[in-house]
Amino acid sequence: MKVLIFAANREKFPDPVFPIGASYIAESVRNAGFQVVIFDACFSNDVYTDLRNILVKEKPDIVGFSIRNVDNISFPIAENYLQYYAECVKVVRDNSKAKIVLGGSGFSIFPELYMKELNADFGIKGEGEFLFIDLLKNIEKNILPKEKLLYSPKIKDINFNDFPKRVGFDIDNYYKYSSCINIQTKRGCAFNCSYCTYPLLEGNDYRFRTAEKVVDEIEYWVNEKEIKHFFFVDNVFNHPEEYSKSICEEIIKRSLKINWTGFFIPKVTDKEFLIACKESGMTSIDFGTDAFSTPTLLGYDKFFTIDEIFKSCEMCKDLNIKFNHSLIFGGPNETLETLEETIKNTDLTNPTSVIGFIGVRLYPNTPMSKNIKDIEIGLNPVFYVSEAVKEFIVEYLIKKMEGRQTWIIPGIQKGTNENFLKKLRERGKKGPLWEFFG
């Protein structure tokens, strides 16, 4: 049986993101003995034509359709990707007899809606490494599930025999234009931020890969492709610090000369941990700060304080570590005063850069969504913006951003010149582009 893994994402701002989820599925399918073909839409100049050509040429029996992004989450210029996905499904139906199986993180947030809108043969909500294989084996035996939508339990042990070798994906272009290879060390999130889908997708309990297996993967890419830059894509890399430190120590132990960064919570408790991070090659930190005012932090159900954010930033400055603040303006409890305080406190930390979003994209079953009535939350992007700032927040931020060269806010198209960013990559700039703002 031949399986086409179709990674549908085309979003390239600020950088193209390698489809790590689709690569895990592809590796699992290949190891199960099925023939695997890859079509990654990210670098295609004509997705529909390229998809049609590969369907005609390869004649797959199954199309594993990976939906990573629902939309571009950029209020007030949000773009829903449903029509694009529908057109891709039409291309498959018109040019193949293959069964379509939907999956991916975006799909898993809205599985019922996507099944209805795209009329797929099957869909898998959750982690698909095992359940997709079971489905393929049953289809091969002509034993079809009674239900089209299948629900995968959390995989308890994610120390798979093989990490994704990413065969069939354009590693060279991803490294050129995103300047790094993404690595996942664990799944799950121990926190419950009011807007976040990670606990819904991966659960609240951490499931760890061993430090040895994580660094085996890093070392493979160093040797195989001479890749030196990596991004840890865990929703929070630095929690728990003991585990994260063990990865740093394993990198140091093997004398790997790499550069890396990742997403951190701004609650660093141990300076020795940051020292180990830096010694292992960390060049910068992307802090998921979200807000810098107590009322708004409480509205997001954050588990850190203003003082802890300042302390974390001071540690970074003491160690000469670059850092970015990721912020969300307009959340619960946001007022003009909290906006002013967030911007003032952010400035006081003197970050390398700031990336800000306006409003909170609402997803079903998050704590925030459960508290909001009379709003239909679906595939069409819906954003929460505090009533206290709703009428003026866009104009306010446009005015506030004047002269702020190191701030990026996609919703007002501040710092979002994709051609400029692409040119930087073509000139060989590696690592997060915001590192070069300082």
N, C-alpha and C positions, 0 to 999 in steps of 0.2 A: 504493500500500500504506500502510495506517495502522498506526502503531506506538504502543502505550501504554507509556510509561516509568513503571514503578511503583517508587517509592522507599519501601521497606517500613519503614524505621526509625521507631520511636515513642519511643525513649529521649530524655528531656528533662533528665536530671540530669548536671551542674549547670545546663546550658543546652541547648536544642535545637541540633543541629549541622546546618547546611545540607548537603544531599547533593551535595557538589561533584563526586564521581565520576559520579553519575547525570546531572548537568547537562552534563558534558563529553560523555557519550554522546548525550544529547538534542541537543546542538548539532551533533555529528557527523552524526547521523541526519537532522536537518533540512537541513543543508548538502548532504547527498547527494540531496536531492529527495524524501524521504519525508515523509508527513504525520505530525506528532508530537502526541500528547496526553500530558499529565502527570497522574499521581495520586501525590501525596506524602502518606503516611499520618501524618506527624508531628503535624499539628494536627487530625486527624480525631477526632471524638468517637465514631464508630462505623465502624471501618475496613471491616468486612465489608459493611455496607449501602452505604457510599459506593463501595466497589470494585464491588459488584454494579451499582449505578446507572450508574456511568461505563462499565462494560462493555456494558450494555444500550443506553445512549444512543449511544456512539461506535462500537460494533461493530469493535474493532481486529482486524487480521489477526495481529499479533504482540504479545505482552506481554514487554517487557524487564524482568525481575524483579531488582531490585538489592538484594542482601543485604550490608549494611555490617557489622552486628554479629552475632556468633555468640551472645553472652550478655552479661551486664552486668559480668563480671569482678570481682564483689564477694564474695570469700570472707569469711565462711562462709555468705553468703546469696545465692549465685549463682543466677541465673535463666537457663535455656536457652530460646532463642526458637524452637526448631524447631517446636513445636506451633502457634505463631502463624503461621509461614510455611506450614505444611502446610494450615492452615485457609484461608489466602489462596489457595493453589493450588486448593483445592477450590472456592472461590467462582469462580475463573476457569473451571475445568472445567464447573461447573454452569451458567454463564451466558454462555459464549462458546465459539466454535470456534477461537479464536486459539491459535497455537503459543506455548509458554512457553520463553523463553530466560533462563537464570539467569546472573548475573554479580555483580560487586562484590568488594570486598576480603575480606569475610567468606566469601563463596562460594569465593574463590580459595585460601583456606587449607585448606578441606575440600571440594574440588570433587567427588571421587568419592562421598563420603558424602552430600552434598546431592543429587546426581543420583539416587542410590539411594533416599533417603528421600522426595524430592519428586516423583520420576518425571517430570521435566521433559522437554520435547522436545529441547532443546539446552542446553548450558552453555558459557560462555567463561571460561577461567581466564586471568587477567592483564588487561592493558590492552585495552579493547574498541573504541577509537575507529575502528580500521580493520577489524578482523576481524568485528565485528558488521555493518558495512556490507557486507562481502563475503558474509556469511551471508544478509542480507536480499535482496541481489541474486540470489543463487542460489535462495532460496526462491521469489522472484518468478518465476523461470524454471522452477520445479518441478525444480530440480537439488539434491537433498538430500544432505548429507554422509553418508558411510558411518558415521562415528563421531558419537555424540551430544555427547561432550565435546571441545571444541576448545581448543587451546593457543595463546595469542597470544605472539609474540616481543615483547621490549621494543621500544618505539617509540624510535628513535634521536634523532629531532628532535621535541621537544614544543613547538616554536614554531609552533603551529597557526595557520592563517590568521585564525581568529576565536577569541577567548576566549568562554566560556559567557555568554550574555546572560541565562540563567536564566529564559527565557520559560515561563510556566505555573506557576512555583513562587511560593510566597507570600513574596516578599522582605520585605514590610512586617512580617509577623508574625515572621519570623526576626530581622529587625533589632530589633524590639521586645523579643523574649524572649531572644535571644542577644546582642543589642546590638552585633553586628559582622557584617561580611561576610568570609568566609574566602577567602584567596588562596594559591595554590600557586605557588612560584617555581621549584621543581626537583623531580625525582623521583630516587629512589635514596638509598642511605645507605652511606657509606664505612666504617662501623664494623660490628662483629660482636658486639653484646651477646648474651649467652648465651641469653636468653629471647625475643629480638625477631624479629618476622615481617617487618619492613620490607625487609631484604635479600632475603628470599624473594619478596616481592611486587614490589619495584621494582628489585632488583639492587644490587650494590655500587658501581657506577659512577654518578656524578652525570650527569644530563642536565638542562641548565640552560635556562630561558627567558631571553631577553635582558632586561636591566634595563628597557629601553624598553617591551617588551611587558608586563612585569609592571606597570609604572607606568601604562601605557595603560589597563589594566584597572581599576586603582585610580581613575584620573581619570574614567573612564566612570561609575563608581558615585557619585563625588562630584557630577558634573554631572547624572546621570540621576535620582538619588534623594536627593541631598543627604546621602549617607552619609559619616560622618566617622570611623568606628571600623572597624578592620580587624584580622584575625588571620592571621598567616602560619602555615599548617598543615603546612609541611615538618616532617618528623620532627625535624630539627635545622636551625634557621634560620641559626645563626651559624657554619656550617662549609661551605665555607671562608670566612674572614672577608673576604677580598678581594672575593669575589662579593657577599656580603651588603652590604658597604659600598657597592658600586656601585649597589645598589637604593636605599639611603638617599640617596646623592648625587643620584640621578635625581629622587627625591621633593623634595629640597631645591631642585634646579635649577628645578623647575616651580612652586615656591612653594605646594605643596599643604598646606593646614592640616588635617592629619588626626592621629588618635591610632591607635597600633597596638601590638600585642604579638605574642609567638610563643614557640615552644619553643626553648630554648637548652641546649647542653651547658655545665656549669659549668667551662669551661676557656677563659676569655676572655684572650687574649694581648696585646691592643692596646687601651689605654684610649682612644686616638683613635677606634677603631671604635665604642666605646660612646658617645662624644661625638657622632659622626655619627648613630648610632641615635637618640639623644635629640633632636638638632636636627631630625631628619626626622619626629618625632612619637611615638617610642616612649615609652610611659608605664609599662611594667612588663615583667618577664621571668619566664617560667615555666621554672625550671631542672629538667632531668631528672636530678636528683641520684641518686636510687634508694637510695643508702646513704651513710653518713658514717663508715664504719669500713673500714679497709683490707682485712681478710679478706673482708668481704661484697662490696666493690667488685671484688675479684679474682674472687670467685665469679660475679659478673655479667659478667666479662670487660670491665670498664670500662677506658677509655683515659685517665682522669684520676685525680688523687690528691686526698687530703684537703687538702693544702696549696693545690692549684689551686682547689678549691672555696672555701676561705677567701679566697683572693686575688680570685676573681671576685666574691664577695659584698662584699668591701671596696671594690672598684671601684664597685659599685652604690651603696653607702652614700656614698662620696665624691661621687658625681654625683646623689645623691638620687633614685635609681631604685628603685621598689618591686620586690620579687622574691618568688616562691613557690618552695618546694622540693617537688617530687614525689618521694615515697619509696615503696619496696616493702619491707615488713617480712617477715622469715622466709625470705629467700633462701639460696642456698648459703653455707655457712660461718657462718651466723647462730647466735649463742649469746646467752645472757643478757648477757654482757659487750659484745658488738657492738651489741646493741639499746640498751644503756645509753649506749654511746659515740655512736651515731648520734643519739639524742635530745639528749644533752648538746652535741654539736658543732652540731647544728641550732639549738639555743637560743642558742649563742654567736654565731651569725651574725645573730641578731635579724631573722628574715624577716618580711615582711608577713603571710604565711600559709604553711601546710603542708598538702598533700594526700597522704594515705598510704593504701596498699593493703596488705592482708594476704595473703601468699602470692603465688606466681608462677603465672599461668594458663599451662598447658603447651599448646603447639601443635606439630604434627608438623614434623619436619625442622629444628627449631632446635637449636643446639649443646647446650643443656641437656636437651632431650627425648631426643637421641641417647644421652646418658649415663645415662638413667634406664631401668632394665629392669623388666619385669613390671608395667607400668602401661599400660592401654589408653587412648590419647589420642584422643578423638573429639569429637563435638558436645556430649556431656554434659560440663560443665566439670570439669576435673581440675586441682588446684593442687598445686604443690610447696611444702611448708613444711619447713624444716630440722628434722630429728629432735630436735635439741638444744633446740628451743623449741616444738615442735608441741603439747605437752600444756598449755602455759600461756599462749601468746602472746595469745590473745583476751582472757583475763581480765587479763593484764599490761597490755595497751594500754588497756583500759577504765579501769583504775586510774590509769595514767599520764596519761590525757587529762583527768582531773578538773581543772577550772579553766583548761584551755587553750582559750581562746575562739577562737583563730585557726587551730586545727587541724581538718581535715576528714578523717574516716576512714569511708568508706561501709560497710565490712564490719561496723562496730559501730554504724552509724547515727549517727555523730557529725558534726553539722553538715550533715545531709542533709534539712532541712525544706524540701521542694519548694514548699509554699505560701508560705513566707516569702521564698524566692528569687524566686518569681513576682511577689510584691507589690513587691519591690525593682525589678524590671524595669518593672512597671506604673507605678511612680513616676518612670520615666525614667532610672534608673541605667544608664550605658553602660560598656562595657569589662568585663573579668573581675570578677566580684563579689568575689573575694578582694582586689582592690585597695582595697576599702573597709574591710578588716579593720584596717589600720594606722592 
